[in-house]
Amino acid sequence: MNNKTRSFSRFLTFQIFIVGFIKMGEFVFFFFEQNYINLYVEQILGLSEWYVSFLVSLSAIMGLVLQFVFGVLSDNTRSKYGRRRPYFIFGGILAGISMIAYAFSGSYWLCLILDGIIIAIGTNAYLAAERSLIPDIFEPKLRGRANGIIYIMGNIGIVIALTLFLITEELFGFEGPEGGTILEPMGFIILLSVGGGFIIMGGILGFLFIREKPISELPPKKSFVSEIKETFKISELKIHSEFGKNILANIIFRIGYATIMPFLFSYIFSLGLGLVELLISIMVVSFPLVFIFTYLIGVLSDKYGRKKFLIITLFIMALGISLVPLIGGPDDYNFTLVLIVFPFIMITLLGFDGPLDSWSQDLLPENKRGQFNGILNITLTVSQIIGSFVAGYIATKFGKQWIFPAAAVFLILSLPFFYWVKDTLPPKKAKKIEL
C-alpha cells in the first residue's frame, strides 16, 4: 500500500484528468455565469446592483433545493450507465444551451428564468454528480493531492477564460461615461457561448469516460421520501455532528467568497487597467502563485492534516485582500500595490476549494455522498444569498473596493469555527508523502 500512498495508479491518474476536465468545464462556465451574467444586467440592461443581487439570490435558492434533490437521485440511480454519469450529460447540455440563450435574452425577466431556474436545474444536476466522484474514487490519504491536481486543471480553465475575457474586452470594450470599461453585446455573446460550450464538453467527457462501481456492488436503492426521513432523524444527525460543524465553518468562509464574486470583474473594469497591466498582474504574477499554492496545500493537507495550514493561510489571505482600497481609483491606481494584492484575491477565491473539499469529503457517508453533498451545498447557497446582499449594500453605499475588507472580516470569523471541527486526517495518522 506504501506505493499507492506515494503515487496514483494508471487508472486513478486517468480518472483524475477526466474529473479535472469536468472541473474545468464547471470553472469556465461559472467564471462567466458569476461575472458576465451579472455584468450583463448592469451594462446591457442598465439596471442597478440590487437587480444583480436578486438574480444571484434566486439562483442560490434554487440551488439549495435542487442540489439536495439531485444528490438523493444520483445516490439511488441504478441505470446501465451508472449512478453519476447520466447527470453529467443532462446537466451539462441543459446549462450550456441555456447560458448561450441568455446572451440573446434582452429582458430582465427572461434572465431570471434562464439563470435563476433553467441554468440552476442543469448546473445542480452536473454538480451533484461531480462532487460525489472524488470520494467515490479516491481514498482519504489521496484526496488532498487528487483535489489539488483537479483544481489546478479547473484553474487552467480560469486562465483560458481570463485570456478570452482580456481579448474580448480589447476588441469589444469601450470606456464608459463614468470611467471603466463597458462591453458591447457581441462581447457577451462570445463569452457566454464559450462558457456554455465548456460545461457541455465537461458533461460529455464525464458521461463517456468516468468509470463507476458496477451496479451489483452498490447497496439497494431507496425511495426519495425514505432517504429524507432517514437523513433528518435526530439519531442520524448526532452521528454526523462533525459534518454539521464543517458546514457552519464553510458557510462563514464562503460568505466572504460570495461578497467578492458578484462585483469582482466590475471592480477590475472600474480601475481602467491596460491590457498589458492586466496580463502582468493576473496571468504572469497571480496565476502561477495560485497553481503553486493549490498543489502545495493539497499535499500538506494529506501529510499534516486538513486544518493546520488551512487556518494559517486563510488568516494571511484575509490580511492581503484588506489592502484593496489602498490601490486607488481609475485615475490614480498604484500598480505596484495591484501586483502585491491581486495574488491574495486570486488565491482566496481559487486556492482553498481543494483542501476544504477534501475535509468535507472525508465526512460524507459512503452510500449517501450525493445526498450529503446536497446538504453541504447549503454552504454555497446560503453564503451566496448573504454575500450578494452584503456586497450589493457595500458597493452602492461605499464603493466596490470596500467589498474586499468586508470579505476579509468573514474569513477571519471562520477561523475559530474551522478550529472547532475535528481533523479527519491528523498528522499522526497521515502517511509520510513525498512532494
TIFILUM-365675 format. One record per residue (C-alpha): x negated, y negated, z negated; residue in three letters. Coordinates in pm, 1 decimal. Layout:
BEGIN
       px       py       pz residuo
        X        Y        Z     Ala
...
This chain:
BEGIN
       px       py       pz residuo
      0.0      0.0      0.0     Met
   -301.1   -227.6    -50.0     Asn
   -347.2   -282.4    325.2     Asn
     19.3   -368.0    360.6     Lys
     -5.6   -632.4     91.4     Thr
   -300.9   -786.2    277.2     Arg
   -163.5   -778.3    631.5     Ser
    153.9   -718.7    828.1     Phe
    216.8   -407.6   1035.0     Ser
    260.0   -447.6   1410.7     Arg
    636.0   -409.3   1372.4     Phe
    656.9   -673.3   1098.2     Leu
    434.5   -909.5   1297.6     Thr
    669.7   -883.0   1595.1     Phe
    971.6   -941.8   1369.3     Gln
    802.2  -1247.3   1214.9     Ile
    762.1  -1402.1   1558.4     Phe
   1121.2  -1326.8   1658.9     Ile
   1252.6  -1477.0   1335.3     Val
   1012.1  -1765.3   1399.0     Gly
   1174.8  -1831.6   1737.1     Phe
   1516.5  -1811.3   1571.8     Ile
   1393.2  -2065.9   1318.4     Lys
   1255.8  -2282.5   1598.4     Met
   1598.8  -2283.4   1762.7     Gly
   1752.9  -2387.0   1431.1     Glu
   1496.5  -2661.1   1363.7     Phe
   1513.2  -2821.4   1708.7     Val
   1892.1  -2808.7   1700.1     Phe
   1920.1  -2964.5   1355.1     Phe
   1649.8  -3221.2   1429.7     Phe
   1878.1  -3368.4   1693.8     Phe
   2201.7  -3285.7   1511.6     Glu
   2098.7  -3457.9   1188.3     Gln
   1938.9  -3758.7   1354.4     Asn
   2075.9  -3824.3   1702.0     Tyr
   2433.9  -3723.8   1636.5     Ile
   2424.7  -3981.3   1356.5     Asn
   2237.1  -4233.9   1571.2     Leu
   2497.1  -4182.6   1847.3     Tyr
   2765.9  -4306.8   1609.7     Val
   2563.9  -4619.0   1528.9     Glu
   2421.2  -4706.2   1870.4     Gln
   2669.9  -4578.2   2131.4     Ile
   2994.3  -4610.8   1937.2     Leu
   2876.3  -4921.6   1748.3     Gly
   3003.5  -4806.1   1408.1     Leu
   2856.3  -4866.1   1061.5     Ser
   2659.2  -4631.0    837.8     Glu
   2978.0  -4538.1    649.4     Trp
   3114.8  -4360.9    958.1     Tyr
   2792.4  -4159.0    965.1     Val
   2842.0  -4066.5    600.1     Ser
   3197.5  -3939.9    666.6     Phe
   3081.8  -3736.4    967.2     Leu
   2797.9  -3580.1    767.4     Val
   3030.1  -3507.5    474.4     Ser
   3292.7  -3329.9    687.3     Leu
   3022.9  -3110.3    838.2     Ser
   2889.7  -3035.3    489.6     Ala
   3233.2  -2943.1    350.9     Ile
   3295.0  -2708.2    643.0     Met
   2951.7  -2556.3    585.6     Gly
   3029.4  -2499.2    217.9     Leu
   3322.2  -2276.1    312.3     Val
   3202.6  -2121.1    637.9     Leu
   2855.8  -2016.7    522.2     Gln
   3014.4  -1810.5    246.4     Phe
   3276.4  -1663.7    482.3     Val
   3023.3  -1563.5    748.6     Phe
   2787.0  -1435.0    479.8     Gly
   3050.8  -1193.4    349.3     Val
   3146.5  -1092.8    703.6     Leu
   2785.8  -1023.8    807.9     Ser
   2721.5   -812.5    495.6     Asp
   3019.2   -596.7    588.8     Asn
   2983.4   -582.9    966.9     Thr
   2909.2   -231.1   1090.1     Arg
   2903.6   -276.5   1466.9     Ser
   2687.8    -78.0   1707.1     Lys
   2479.8   -397.2   1745.0     Tyr
   2407.6   -421.6   1370.4     Gly
   2545.9   -644.0   1098.1     Arg
   2349.9   -966.7   1162.7     Arg
   2279.6   -966.5   1538.0     Arg
   2634.4  -1036.1   1668.0     Pro
   2644.3  -1360.7   1470.9     Tyr
   2331.9  -1491.7   1643.5     Phe
   2473.6  -1479.6   1992.9     Ile
   2820.8  -1600.8   1889.8     Phe
   2695.3  -1885.2   1671.5     Gly
   2408.4  -1993.7   1894.6     Gly
   2616.6  -2022.6   2211.2     Ile
   2912.8  -2194.1   2040.5     Leu
   2695.7  -2450.3   1859.2     Ala
   2474.2  -2513.5   2162.4     Gly
   2755.4  -2578.1   2410.0     Ile
   2940.2  -2799.4   2159.4     Ser
   2632.5  -3011.7   2099.2     Met
   2585.1  -3070.3   2470.2     Ile
   2952.3  -3171.6   2494.3     Ala
   2902.3  -3416.1   2204.4     Tyr
   2667.3  -3627.4   2418.1     Ala
   2959.3  -3697.1   2654.1     Phe
   3227.7  -3748.8   2386.5     Ser
   3254.0  -4130.2   2368.7     Gly
   3508.7  -4113.2   2084.8     Ser
   3452.9  -4100.8   1709.3     Tyr
   3747.3  -3862.5   1660.9     Trp
   3612.0  -3623.7   1922.8     Leu
   3273.2  -3649.1   1749.6     Cys
   3440.8  -3545.5   1423.3     Leu
   3599.8  -3241.0   1586.6     Ile
   3286.1  -3132.6   1771.9     Leu
   3031.9  -3180.8   1494.0     Asp
   3247.0  -3151.5   1183.7     Gly
   3440.3  -2840.4   1292.6     Ile
   3324.5  -2657.5   1607.7     Ile
   2949.1  -2702.5   1562.2     Ile
   2997.8  -2620.0   1194.9     Ala
   3154.9  -2284.6   1286.5     Ile
   2873.9  -2195.9   1528.6     Gly
   2581.7  -2304.4   1312.9     Thr
   2711.6  -2135.7    998.6     Asn
   2757.4  -1803.9   1180.5     Ala
   2399.2  -1837.0   1309.8     Tyr
   2256.6  -1938.2    971.9     Leu
   2441.5  -1668.1    777.6     Ala
   2263.8  -1406.5    988.9     Ala
   1925.7  -1578.3    991.7     Glu
   1896.7  -1643.8    617.8     Arg
   1950.6  -1277.7    534.2     Ser
   1686.9  -1147.0    776.5     Leu
   1371.3  -1222.4    579.3     Ile
   1481.0  -1047.7    255.8     Pro
   1627.9   -767.6    472.9     Asp
   1292.2   -713.0    644.4     Ile
   1012.0   -822.4    406.3     Phe
    936.0   -708.1     52.0     Glu
    878.1   -979.4   -215.1     Pro
    495.8   -967.9   -205.5     Lys
    501.8  -1053.7    165.9     Leu
    779.9  -1311.8    166.8     Arg
    574.0  -1618.3     85.0     Gly
    341.0  -1564.6    380.0     Arg
    620.9  -1447.2    609.7     Ala
    819.7  -1760.6    530.2     Asn
    507.2  -1972.6    576.0     Gly
    444.8  -1840.0    929.0     Ile
    813.0  -1858.3   1022.2     Ile
    839.1  -2217.8    902.9     Tyr
    522.0  -2311.9   1089.6     Ile
    692.5  -2186.0   1406.8     Met
   1003.1  -2380.9   1312.5     Gly
    791.3  -2691.7   1263.2     Asn
    628.8  -2637.5   1602.6     Ile
    983.4  -2675.9   1729.7     Gly
    997.4  -3008.2   1545.6     Ile
    676.9  -3114.4   1723.4     Val
    839.4  -3028.4   2056.9     Ile
   1149.6  -3223.9   1956.7     Ala
    945.1  -3521.8   1840.9     Leu
    743.4  -3523.3   2161.4     Thr
   1062.6  -3529.7   2362.9     Leu
   1200.1  -3799.7   2133.9     Phe
    893.9  -4020.5   2194.7     Leu
    907.4  -3971.6   2571.7     Ile
   1282.5  -4032.4   2581.3     Thr
   1250.3  -4343.7   2365.4     Glu
    986.4  -4476.1   2604.0     Glu
   1198.8  -4405.1   2914.1     Leu
   1548.3  -4485.0   2785.6     Phe
   1491.4  -4711.3   2485.4     Gly
   1516.5  -5089.1   2472.2     Phe
   1474.0  -5348.0   2199.1     Glu
   1793.5  -5428.5   2010.2     Gly
   1913.9  -5780.4   1924.5     Pro
   1802.8  -5738.1   1561.9     Glu
   1473.2  -5564.6   1643.5     Gly
   1404.8  -5192.5   1659.0     Gly
   1486.7  -4959.4   1946.7     Thr
   1826.7  -4878.8   2097.3     Ile
   1862.9  -4560.5   2305.4     Leu
   2062.7  -4557.6   2629.9     Glu
   2340.4  -4294.4   2675.6     Pro
   2122.3  -4087.3   2912.4     Met
   1866.7  -4051.8   2633.8     Gly
   2128.9  -3897.2   2406.6     Phe
   2244.7  -3662.7   2684.7     Ile
   1888.6  -3532.7   2735.1     Ile
   1806.3  -3490.8   2366.4     Leu
   2133.2  -3330.1   2258.6     Leu
   2122.2  -3096.1   2559.0     Ser
   1774.0  -2979.5   2461.6     Val
   1889.5  -2926.4   2102.4     Gly
   2183.7  -2720.8   2220.9     Gly
   1963.1  -2521.6   2456.5     Gly
   1719.2  -2425.0   2180.8     Phe
   1983.5  -2280.4   1948.1     Ile
   2129.8  -2084.8   2241.0     Ile
   1779.1  -1946.3   2305.1     Met
   1741.0  -1852.6   1937.1     Gly
   2075.9  -1676.5   1936.1     Gly
   1992.9  -1470.0   2244.6     Ile
   1646.9  -1369.8   2113.2     Leu
   1791.7  -1273.1   1776.3     Gly
   2057.2  -1058.1   1937.4     Phe
   1814.7   -883.7   2173.6     Leu
   1505.1   -822.6   1958.8     Phe
   1587.4   -813.6   1587.3     Ile
   1574.9   -458.7   1451.8     Arg
   1805.4   -382.5   1159.8     Glu
   1861.8    -81.1    940.0     Lys
   2075.1    189.7   1105.2     Pro
   2440.9    170.5   1003.8     Ile
   2406.8    514.3    844.2     Ser
   2164.7    367.3    584.9     Glu
   2395.9     83.2    483.8     Leu
   2645.8    107.9    197.3     Pro
   3018.1    140.0    282.0     Pro
   3175.6   -186.6    395.9     Lys
   3408.4   -370.5    160.3     Lys
   3707.0   -590.9    229.1     Ser
   3666.8   -967.2    218.0     Phe
   3905.6  -1001.3    -77.1     Val
   3738.4   -730.0   -285.4     Ser
   3396.6   -885.9   -227.3     Glu
   3519.1  -1223.7   -351.9     Ile
   3686.6  -1071.4   -659.2     Lys
   3372.7   -878.9   -746.8     Glu
   3140.9  -1174.2   -697.0     Thr
   3326.1  -1407.9   -930.7     Phe
   3369.1  -1166.5  -1220.0     Lys
   3216.4  -1308.2  -1538.5     Ile
   3008.5   -992.0  -1586.1     Ser
   2869.9  -1024.9  -1232.2     Glu
   2783.8  -1391.9  -1280.7     Leu
   2594.8  -1313.1  -1602.1     Lys
   2378.2  -1062.6  -1415.9     Ile
   2276.2  -1333.3  -1170.2     His
   2220.8  -1619.3  -1417.1     Ser
   1870.6  -1690.8  -1278.8     Glu
   2024.2  -1725.8   -933.4     Phe
   2261.2  -1987.6  -1078.8     Gly
   1971.9  -2181.9  -1232.9     Lys
   1792.6  -2169.5   -899.5     Asn
   2098.3  -2318.2   -728.2     Ile
   2111.5  -2609.4   -972.4     Leu
   1741.1  -2689.4   -927.1     Ala
   1773.8  -2669.1   -547.8     Asn
   2077.4  -2899.2   -541.6     Ile
   1889.0  -3175.5   -721.7     Ile
   1583.4  -3136.9   -497.8     Phe
   1791.9  -3132.2   -179.8     Arg
   1986.8  -3444.5   -275.9     Ile
   1653.0  -3619.4   -235.3     Gly
   1602.8  -3449.7    102.2     Tyr
   1956.8  -3540.4    211.5     Ala
   1907.4  -3901.6    105.0     Thr
   1628.2  -3937.7    360.1     Ile
   1758.4  -3738.7    657.6     Met
   2066.3  -3936.4    777.8     Pro
   1864.7  -4252.7    845.4     Phe
   1508.2  -4124.5    887.0     Leu
   1474.4  -4195.8   1257.5     Phe
   1693.8  -4500.9   1234.9     Ser
   1434.4  -4631.9    986.5     Tyr
   1142.4  -4530.0   1211.1     Ile
   1311.2  -4703.1   1507.1     Phe
   1358.5  -5017.0   1296.5     Ser
    983.1  -5050.1   1237.1     Leu
    922.7  -5103.0   1608.0     Gly
    610.4  -4884.7   1617.4     Leu
    449.6  -4849.5   1958.8     Gly
    423.0  -4513.0   2134.3     Leu
     52.6  -4475.7   2056.0     Val
    110.1  -4561.6   1689.6     Glu
    391.8  -4306.6   1666.5     Leu
    178.1  -4037.1   1828.3     Leu
   -112.3  -4102.4   1593.3     Ile
     92.4  -4127.4   1272.4     Ser
    323.6  -3832.3   1337.4     Ile
    151.9  -3594.7   1580.1     Met
   -216.9  -3645.7   1506.0     Val
   -203.4  -3707.5   1129.7     Val
    123.1  -3584.6    976.5     Ser
    199.6  -3255.3   1150.8     Phe
   -142.5  -3089.6   1116.6     Pro
   -114.5  -3156.9    742.1     Leu
    238.8  -3011.3    740.0     Val
    115.4  -2690.0    908.5     Phe
   -175.5  -2652.8    664.9     Ile
     46.5  -2719.7    363.8     Phe
    319.1  -2479.6    483.0     Thr
     78.4  -2189.2    524.7     Tyr
   -117.8  -2250.1    204.0     Leu
    188.8  -2293.3    -17.2     Ile
    323.3  -1963.8    121.1     Gly
      0.6  -1778.9     39.6     Val
    -23.0  -1940.8   -303.9     Leu
    337.2  -1851.1   -388.4     Ser
    258.0  -1482.6   -319.9     Asp
    -66.8  -1499.5   -514.1     Lys
     10.8  -1720.5   -813.9     Tyr
    389.5  -1706.9   -837.6     Gly
    675.5  -1907.4   -694.6     Arg
    680.6  -2220.3   -909.3     Lys
    331.3  -2324.1  -1024.2     Lys
    211.1  -2504.9   -712.2     Phe
    565.7  -2595.3   -607.0     Leu
    613.2  -2815.7   -913.4     Ile
    270.2  -2978.6   -884.9     Ile
    302.8  -3063.8   -514.9     Thr
    664.0  -3184.3   -546.7     Leu
    551.3  -3442.5   -801.6     Phe
    270.9  -3562.6   -573.0     Ile
    506.8  -3591.8   -273.2     Met
    756.0  -3792.8   -480.9     Ala
    485.4  -4046.4   -564.0     Leu
    382.5  -4064.9   -196.9     Gly
    726.0  -4134.3    -48.9     Ile
    790.3  -4403.2   -312.3     Ser
    537.4  -4619.8   -128.1     Leu
    752.4  -4655.1    187.3     Val
    892.3  -5004.6    106.1     Pro
    532.7  -5134.1     93.8     Leu
    492.2  -5056.3    466.6     Ile
    683.9  -5371.5    559.6     Gly
    919.2  -5450.0    847.1     Gly
    905.6  -5468.7   1228.4     Pro
    707.7  -5793.6   1232.4     Asp
    456.9  -5723.3    957.8     Asp
    425.7  -5346.6    903.9     Tyr
     99.8  -5212.6    760.7     Asn
    -14.1  -4936.7    998.3     Phe
   -280.3  -4809.4    756.0     Thr
     -6.4  -4751.0    500.0     Leu
    202.6  -4579.8    770.3     Val
    -82.7  -4331.5    822.5     Leu
   -101.4  -4268.9    447.0     Ile
    271.0  -4242.6    371.0     Val
    414.4  -4060.9    675.6     Phe
    244.1  -3727.9    586.4     Pro
    412.5  -3741.5    244.5     Phe
    750.9  -3788.8    413.3     Ile
    696.5  -3505.9    661.6     Met
    565.9  -3260.3    401.5     Ile
    858.6  -3343.5    171.4     Thr
   1108.9  -3274.8    449.1     Leu
    938.1  -2977.8    617.8     Leu
    688.5  -2819.7    380.2     Gly
    894.1  -2688.7     87.9     Phe
   1157.0  -2470.7    254.1     Asp
    922.3  -2170.5    273.3     Gly
    839.3  -2136.3    -99.0     Pro
   1191.3  -2236.8   -202.3     Leu
   1341.1  -1977.2     30.7     Asp
   1101.7  -1707.9    -95.3     Ser
   1205.6  -1777.6   -452.6     Trp
   1575.4  -1772.3   -366.8     Ser
   1541.7  -1458.6   -151.5     Gln
   1383.7  -1273.2   -444.7     Asp
   1704.3  -1335.6   -641.2     Leu
   1950.6  -1213.9   -374.9     Leu
   2128.6   -879.6   -445.7     Pro
   2017.4   -630.2   -181.4     Glu
   2359.9   -545.1    -37.8     Asn
   2510.5   -893.3    -75.5     Lys
   2243.7  -1112.1     76.2     Arg
   2471.1  -1277.0    329.5     Gly
   2734.1  -1342.6     65.2     Gln
   2487.9  -1485.1   -188.5     Phe
   2323.3  -1691.1     83.6     Asn
   2670.5  -1835.4    134.0     Gly
   2675.9  -1926.2   -233.8     Ile
   2321.6  -2060.2   -204.3     Leu
   2444.1  -2282.5     78.1     Asn
   2604.7  -2492.3   -196.5     Ile
   2257.4  -2638.2   -242.2     Thr
   2265.8  -2771.5    114.2     Leu
   2626.0  -2882.8    141.1     Thr
   2679.2  -3043.7   -199.6     Val
   2343.3  -3219.2   -174.7     Ser
   2427.0  -3332.1    179.9     Gln
   2753.3  -3490.7     65.3     Ile
   2594.6  -3666.8   -233.0     Ile
   2275.7  -3760.2    -48.2     Gly
   2456.5  -3902.8    256.1     Ser
   2667.6  -4137.1     42.9     Phe
   2369.7  -4237.6   -172.0     Val
   2181.3  -4312.8    149.1     Ala
   2477.3  -4499.5    300.3     Gly
   2512.0  -4719.2     -9.4     Tyr
   2140.7  -4794.6    -41.6     Ile
   2092.4  -4855.6    332.4     Ala
   2379.8  -5104.5    351.8     Thr
   2308.4  -5273.6     17.7     Lys
   1927.7  -5291.3      6.0     Phe
   1789.6  -5167.6    339.4     Gly
   1688.1  -4828.9    479.1     Lys
   1333.8  -4845.0    339.9     Gln
   1473.4  -4806.2    -13.6     Trp
   1624.3  -4462.0     53.0     Ile
   1275.6  -4315.6      7.4     Phe
   1216.3  -4426.6   -355.7     Pro
   1573.0  -4311.7   -429.7     Ala
   1487.6  -3969.2   -285.1     Ala
   1171.4  -3958.5   -497.7     Ala
   1383.4  -4001.4   -812.0     Val
   1578.8  -3685.3   -725.5     Phe
   1257.9  -3490.6   -652.5     Leu
   1122.2  -3577.3   -996.2     Ile
   1456.5  -3498.2  -1162.6     Leu
   1445.0  -3149.2  -1007.2     Ser
   1112.0  -3057.3  -1168.2     Leu
   1234.4  -2958.8  -1518.6     Pro
   1512.3  -2754.4  -1359.1     Phe
   1265.5  -2559.9  -1141.7     Phe
   1052.4  -2502.9  -1451.5     Tyr
   1363.6  -2359.6  -1623.6     Trp
   1409.1  -2087.1  -1356.5     Val
   1224.8  -1760.1  -1418.6     Lys
    937.8  -1695.3  -1178.2     Asp
   1026.9  -1386.4   -972.4     Thr
    664.2  -1314.0   -879.6     Leu
    447.1  -1434.4  -1170.3     Pro
     66.6  -1427.6  -1126.7     Pro
      9.6  -1118.2  -1341.3     Lys
    238.0   -915.0  -1111.0     Lys
    127.1  -1067.3   -782.4     Ala
   -138.6   -872.8   -592.5     Lys
   -461.9  -1043.5   -501.8     Lys
   -416.8  -1168.8   -146.6     Ile
   -682.9  -1288.0     92.2     Glu
   -624.6  -1621.4    265.9     Leu
